[in-house]
């Protein structure tokens, strides 16, 4: 790999580049799904290629190839320089690249079992077992079960002297179950919607999730929802489970703190941000108990935003985003750090693969659990009246990430500090800063889960990236409930 990188680095320098980095990526993915006792999808693919990023005449250029011959790599590096020089003719501002010490490192995701050491038959046997258990419940119309594995191995070299080898293992699994009755469809998912739970782990995650052991309970809830009362409309105190709160963090905190959105560099796929730079350290983002960090370090946990170095060779860091309710930080790159007065990137640049240029992406954007012991049962018992909502079903947020509405799969009424009747089609809506300022309780560390979102989309051409979101169940006061429901 060093030889391949040297061909690119030398060519780029000889052609006039003042900076060059090279990412060689070997990416293997296995994805399996069953539907109602049949294999619906099965793939095991692998790609190998190189992406070359350069600065020439004060502008960026990028090109990539899956032909790793010397001739091809040198030609790709030369094209990257040509693109940079062409871009320089229309640039409207100077490029500032924050300094970073070169690193030499070799890091691998901590894992017990390489997921690719398991056989396809072993994986399919598990899916069929879960599928069979789901469809034992009368009233189930459709059962979908999936497992997904990824091994992402990358070699990073730069003209500054970095030589970084990283291998990330990702394991994910979950199931969805649907019940059709009359004109109504009810859905339940486990352990989360949108594919289940994903973490930077080996196959051991599959055992931790216990998909077969939870199948019947979740299927029975899907059927029971048909007879449940419609969730009421109005203003209520609501309690969100940790997975729903994780998605709330993703959409109303994670995306708006991406500094490239704020600066207008990236607006193609999902808009910009209400968090303009004049709000830094001046905006009351949430109540005093709201503390959020962007943490890519291994200490934070096996999140999909965990790594040793980002795709600019910047070490993983933990950055305070909201501190006691005050907005205190953005996600930055070496190019954008200067825009907020920082002299260093906080290490959030990542690319989907070898044929995409790195952009600012969420790492693990997590809310800190409460310092005082508070279990879920205690949170409910301390809520006289309200609604407990669980598992996201739908979401919508404007292109500045300010006005939102979310629908959940299931809810329970809270009366007198106890969970009561099941409710169907729950939804809630609000304004980002008003919502986070209404949070008045959050469970402690023993209730905290680091959830994985494997399918976050950004940019054009779109890049799909995995992010992590740690959260404990939390309570919010006087929230608008029911506005997202449209009936059947």
C-alpha positions in Angstrom: 0.0 0.0 0.0 2.9 2.3 0.7 4.1 1.9 -3.0 0.6 2.9 -4.2 0.5 5.9 -2.0 4.0 7.0 -3.0 3.0 7.0 -6.7 0.2 9.3 -6.0 2.0 11.6 -3.5 5.0 12.0 -5.8 2.9 12.7 -8.9 0.8 15.2 -7.2 3.8 17.1 -5.8 5.6 17.1 -9.1 2.4 18.5 -10.8 2.3 21.4 -8.4 0.2 20.3 -5.4 1.2 21.9 -2.1 -0.7 19.2 -0.2 -1.9 15.7 -1.0 -3.5 12.9 1.0 -4.3 9.3 -0.2 -6.9 6.9 1.1 -6.7 3.3 0.0 -9.9 1.5 1.1 -10.8 -2.2 1.1 -14.6 -2.3 1.9 -16.5 -5.5 2.4 -20.2 -5.7 3.1 -22.6 -8.6 3.8 -26.3 -7.9 3.9 -29.0 -10.5 4.5 -32.8 -10.2 4.8 -35.7 -12.6 5.1 -39.4 -11.9 4.5 -42.1 -14.3 5.7 -39.9 -17.3 5.7 -38.1 -16.6 2.4 -34.7 -15.0 1.6 -35.5 -11.5 0.3 -31.9 -10.2 -0.1 -28.5 -11.8 0.1 -25.3 -10.0 -0.9 -21.6 -10.2 0.0 -19.5 -7.7 -1.9 -16.1 -6.1 -1.7 -14.5 -3.1 -3.3 -10.9 -1.9 -3.4 -9.8 1.6 -4.6 -8.0 4.8 -3.9 -9.1 8.4 -3.4 -6.6 11.2 -3.9 -7.2 14.7 -2.5 -4.9 17.6 -3.3 -4.5 21.3 -2.9 -3.0 23.2 -5.8 -3.1 27.0 -6.4 -5.1 27.3 -3.1 -8.0 25.0 -4.2 -9.1 21.4 -3.7 -9.1 18.7 -6.3 -10.2 15.1 -5.9 -10.2 12.0 -8.1 -10.4 8.2 -7.5 -9.9 4.9 -9.2 -10.3 1.2 -8.6 -7.4 0.4 -10.9 -4.4 0.3 -8.6 -1.7 -0.1 -11.3 1.1 2.5 -11.2 0.0 4.0 -14.5 -3.6 4.4 -13.3 -2.7 5.8 -9.9 -0.3 8.4 -11.3 -2.9 9.4 -13.9 -5.6 9.8 -11.2 -3.2 12.0 -9.1 -2.5 14.1 -12.1 -6.2 14.6 -12.7 -6.8 15.6 -9.1 -4.2 18.3 -9.5 -5.8 19.5 -12.8 -9.2 19.7 -11.1 -7.7 21.7 -8.2 -6.1 24.2 -10.6 -9.3 24.5 -12.6 -11.2 25.1 -9.3 -8.7 27.8 -8.3 -9.7 29.9 -11.3 -13.2 30.5 -9.8 -12.4 30.4 -6.1 -13.9 33.3 -4.1 -12.0 33.0 -0.9 -8.7 31.8 0.4 -8.3 28.2 1.7 -7.0 28.0 5.3 -5.9 24.5 6.4 -5.4 24.2 10.1 -2.1 22.6 11.1 -2.0 19.0 12.3 0.9 16.9 13.4 1.5 13.8 11.2 0.5 10.6 12.8 1.7 7.0 12.4 -0.8 4.5 13.8 -2.5 1.1 13.4 -6.0 0.7 15.0 -8.7 -2.0 14.8 -12.2 -2.0 16.2 -12.2 -4.0 19.5 -14.2 -7.1 18.7 -14.5 -10.7 19.9 -15.7 -12.5 16.7 -15.0 -11.4 13.2 -18.6 -11.3 11.7 -17.2 -12.6 8.3 -15.9 -15.7 10.1 -19.5 -16.8 10.4 -21.1 -18.6 7.5 -24.0 -17.4 5.3 -25.9 -20.5 6.4 -25.4 -19.7 10.1 -26.7 -16.1 9.5 -29.7 -17.3 7.5 -30.6 -19.9 10.1 -30.8 -17.1 12.7 -33.0 -15.0 10.5 -35.3 -17.9 9.8 -35.6 -18.7 13.5 -36.6 -15.2 14.3 -39.0 -15.0 11.3 -40.7 -18.2 12.4 -41.1 -16.9 16.0 -42.6 -13.6 14.7 -45.2 -15.3 12.5 -46.4 -17.6 15.3 -48.4 -14.6 16.6 -51.9 -14.6 15.1 -52.5 -11.4 13.1 -49.0 -10.8 11.8 -49.0 -10.1 8.1 -45.4 -9.4 7.3 -42.1 -10.2 9.1 -38.7 -8.8 8.0 -35.5 -9.8 9.7 -32.0 -8.6 8.7 -28.3 -8.8 9.6 -25.6 -6.6 8.2 -21.8 -6.8 8.5 -19.1 -4.4 7.3 -15.3 -4.5 7.4 -13.9 -1.1 6.4 -10.0 -1.2 6.1 -8.3 2.0 5.2 -4.7 3.2 4.7 -4.1 6.9 4.9 -1.0 8.7 3.7 -0.2 12.4 3.3 2.6 14.7 2.1 2.8 15.9 5.8 4.0 12.4 6.8 0.9 10.6 8.1 0.8 6.8 7.8 -2.4 5.5 9.4 -4.0 2.1 9.1 -7.5 1.5 10.5 -9.9 -1.4 10.3 -13.5 -0.9 11.5 -15.9 -3.7 12.0 -19.6 -2.9 12.0 -22.4 -5.4 13.0 -26.1 -4.6 12.8 -29.3 -6.6 13.1 -33.0 -6.2 13.8 -36.5 -7.0 12.7 -39.7 -5.3 11.7 -43.2 -6.8 12.0 -46.4 -5.6 10.4 -50.1 -6.3 11.1 -52.7 -5.4 8.5 -56.3 -5.1 9.6 -59.0 -3.4 7.6 -57.5 -0.2 6.3 -54.9 0.1 9.1 -51.3 -1.0 9.2 -49.5 -1.2 12.5 -45.7 -1.8 12.8 -43.3 -2.7 15.6 -39.5 -2.9 15.3 -36.8 -4.3 17.5 -34.4 -3.2 18.9 -34.9 0.0 16.9 -36.5 1.1 13.7 -34.6 1.6 10.4 -32.7 -1.7 10.5 -32.3 -2.3 14.2 -29.1 -1.7 16.3 -25.7 -1.1 14.7 -22.4 -0.8 16.5 -18.7 -1.0 15.9 -18.5 -4.5 17.2 -18.0 -8.1 16.0 -20.6 -10.9 15.7 -21.0 -10.8 19.5 -23.5 -8.0 19.1 -26.0 -10.5 17.6 -26.1 -12.5 20.9 -26.4 -9.4 23.0 -29.5 -8.3 21.1 -31.3 -11.7 21.6 -33.6 -11.3 18.6 -35.4 -14.6 19.1 -36.1 -13.9 22.7 -37.8 -10.6 21.9 -39.7 -11.6 18.8 -43.0 -12.8 20.3 -43.4 -9.7 22.6 -42.8 -7.3 19.8 -45.2 -9.1 17.4 -47.9 -9.2 20.1 -47.6 -5.4 20.5 -48.0 -4.9 16.7 -51.3 -6.9 16.8 -52.5 -5.2 20.0 -52.1 -1.8 18.5 -55.2 -2.3 16.4 -57.4 -2.4 19.5 -55.5 0.5 21.2 -57.0 3.9 21.6 -55.8 6.7 19.3 -53.2 8.9 20.9 -54.9 12.1 22.0 -54.0 15.5 20.6 -53.0 18.6 22.7 -50.2 19.7 24.9 -48.8 17.0 27.2 -45.7 16.1 29.1 -43.9 13.3 27.2 -41.3 10.8 28.0 -39.2 9.5 25.1 -37.4 6.2 25.1 -33.6 6.3 24.5 -33.8 5.3 20.8 -36.3 7.9 20.0 -34.3 10.5 21.8 -31.3 9.4 19.8 -33.0 10.2 16.6 -34.2 13.5 18.0 -30.5 14.3 18.7 -29.5 13.3 15.2 -32.0 15.5 13.5 -32.2 18.6 15.7 -28.7 18.8 17.1 -26.4 16.6 15.0 -27.1 18.0 11.6 -27.4 21.7 12.5 -23.9 21.6 14.2 -22.2 20.6 11.0 -20.1 23.7 10.2 -20.1 23.2 6.5 -23.9 23.5 6.6 -23.7 26.6 8.7 -21.2 28.3 6.3 -23.2 27.3 3.2 -20.6 24.9 1.8 -23.1 22.0 2.0 -26.8 22.6 1.3 -27.6 20.2 -1.5 -29.2 17.2 0.2 -30.7 18.5 3.4 -30.4 22.2 3.7 -28.3 24.5 5.9 -28.7 25.3 9.6 -30.3 27.8 11.9 -27.1 27.7 14.1 -25.3 30.7 12.6 -21.8 31.4 14.0 -23.1 34.4 16.0 -25.0 31.9 18.2 -21.8 30.1 19.5 -21.6 30.4 23.3 -24.6 32.8 23.2 -27.6 30.6 22.5 -29.5 28.8 25.3 -30.0 25.6 23.3 -31.6 23.6 26.1 -32.4 23.5 29.8 -29.6 23.4 32.3 -29.6 19.6 32.4 -29.0 19.3 28.6 -25.3 18.3 28.0 -24.3 17.0 24.6 -20.9 15.9 23.3 -19.5 14.9 19.9 -17.2 12.1 20.9 -15.4 9.8 18.4 -13.0 8.3 21.0 -13.0 4.6 21.9 -13.8 5.6 25.5 -17.2 6.8 24.5 -18.2 3.3 23.3 -18.6 1.2 20.2 -20.6 3.8 18.2 -20.7 4.1 14.4 -18.9 7.4 14.9 -16.0 5.9 16.8 -12.5 5.8 15.2 -8.9 6.5 15.9 -8.4 9.2 13.2 -10.7 10.9 10.8 -10.1 11.0 7.0 -7.8 14.0 7.3 -5.6 12.2 9.8 -6.9 14.2 12.7 -7.1 12.2 16.0 -10.6 11.3 17.5 -11.7 13.8 20.0 -14.5 14.7 22.4 -16.1 18.1 21.8 -18.7 19.7 24.1 -21.6 20.7 21.9 -24.1 21.8 24.6 -22.9 22.5 28.1 -25.6 23.0 30.8 -27.9 24.2 28.0 -25.5 26.6 26.4 -24.4 26.0 22.7 -20.7 25.6 22.8 -19.4 23.7 19.7 -19.6 22.8 16.1 -18.3 19.8 14.0 -15.3 21.2 12.2 -12.6 20.3 9.6 -9.1 21.5 9.0 -10.5 23.9 6.4 -13.4 25.3 8.5 -11.9 25.5 12.0 -10.7 29.1 11.4 -14.2 30.3 10.7 -15.1 30.0 14.4 -11.6 31.0 15.7 -10.3 27.5 16.3 -6.7 26.7 15.4 -7.4 23.0 15.0 -10.0 20.7 13.5 -12.0 18.5 16.0 -11.7 15.6 13.7 -15.1 14.9 12.0 -14.1 14.5 8.3 -15.2 11.1 6.8 -16.0 9.7 3.4 -18.4 6.9 2.5 -15.7 5.1 0.5 -12.6 5.4 -1.7 -14.5 7.2 -4.5 -16.0 10.0 -2.3 -14.3 13.1 -0.9 -14.3 13.4 2.9 -16.9 15.9 4.3 -17.9 16.9 7.8 -20.0 14.1 9.4 -21.5 13.4 12.8 -19.4 11.2 15.0 -21.2 10.0 18.2 -23.5 12.9 19.1 -24.7 11.9 22.6 -26.6 13.4 25.5 -24.9 12.9 28.8 -27.0 10.9 31.3 -28.2 12.4 34.5 -25.7 12.6 37.4 -28.1 11.5 40.0 -29.4 7.9 40.0 -32.8 7.8 38.1 -34.3 4.7 36.7 -36.9 4.5 34.0 -39.5 3.4 36.6 -38.6 6.4 38.8 -38.9 8.7 35.8 -42.4 7.5 35.1 -43.4 7.5 38.8 -42.3 11.2 38.9 -44.6 12.1 36.0 -48.2 12.6 37.2 -49.7 12.7 33.7 -48.2 12.4 30.3 -47.4 10.0 27.4 -44.5 7.6 27.0 -43.5 7.2 23.3 -41.2 4.5 21.9 -39.5 3.7 18.6 -39.5 6.1 15.7 -41.9 5.5 12.8 -41.6 8.7 10.8 -39.9 12.1 11.0 -39.8 15.5 9.3 -37.8 18.6 9.9 -37.3 21.8 7.9 -34.1 22.5 5.9 -32.7 24.7 8.7 -33.4 22.0 11.3 -35.7 24.2 13.4 -39.3 23.0 13.0 -39.9 19.3 13.3 -42.5 16.5 13.8 -41.9 12.9 14.7 -44.2 9.9 14.7 -43.6 6.8 17.0 -44.7 3.2 16.7 -46.3 2.9 20.1 -47.1 4.9 23.3 -48.6 4.4 26.7 -50.6 6.9 28.7 -49.0 7.9 32.1 -51.6 8.5 34.8 -50.7 9.1 38.5 -47.1 8.1 37.9 -47.9 4.7 36.3 -48.0 3.4 32.7 -51.6 2.9 31.6 -53.4 2.1 28.4 -51.6 1.5 25.1 -51.9 4.2 22.5 -51.5 4.0 18.7 -50.2 6.5 16.1 -48.4 8.8 18.6 -46.7 11.9 17.3 -45.2 15.1 18.6 -43.9 18.3 17.1 -42.0 21.4 18.1 -39.3 24.0 17.6 -35.8 22.8 18.3 -34.6 25.2 21.0 -38.0 25.3 22.7 -38.1 21.6 22.8 -34.7 21.1 24.3 -35.4 23.9 26.8 -38.5 21.9 28.0 -36.4 18.9 29.1 -36.6 18.6 32.9 -35.5 15.0 33.7 -33.2 12.4 32.2 -32.3 8.9 33.4 -28.9 8.0 34.7 -26.0 6.1 33.1 -27.4 2.6 33.7 -30.3 3.5 31.4 -28.0 4.9 28.7 -27.6 3.2 25.3 -25.3 4.1 22.4 -27.5 3.7 19.3 -26.2 3.3 15.7 -27.7 5.1 12.7 -26.2 3.4 9.7 -28.0 5.3 6.9 -27.4 9.1 7.5 -27.4 10.8 4.0 -25.6 13.9 3.1 -24.1 15.7 0.0 -24.5 15.2 -3.7 -23.5 12.7 -4.9 -25.0 11.4 -1.7 -22.8 9.8 0.9 -24.3 7.4 3.4 -22.6 7.3 6.8 -23.0 5.6 10.1 -23.3 7.8 13.2 -23.8 7.1 16.9 -26.2 8.6 19.4 -26.1 7.8 23.1 -29.2 8.7 25.2 -31.2 7.8 28.3 -35.0 8.1 28.5 -35.9 11.7 29.2 -39.0 13.9 30.0 -40.1 17.0 28.2 -42.8 19.4 29.5 -45.8 20.8 27.6 -45.1 19.4 24.1 -47.5 19.5 21.2 -48.8 15.9 20.7 -50.9 14.6 17.8 -50.3 17.1 15.0 -48.4 14.6 12.8 -51.3 12.1 12.7 -53.3 12.2 9.5 -55.6 9.3 10.1 -56.0 6.1 7.9 
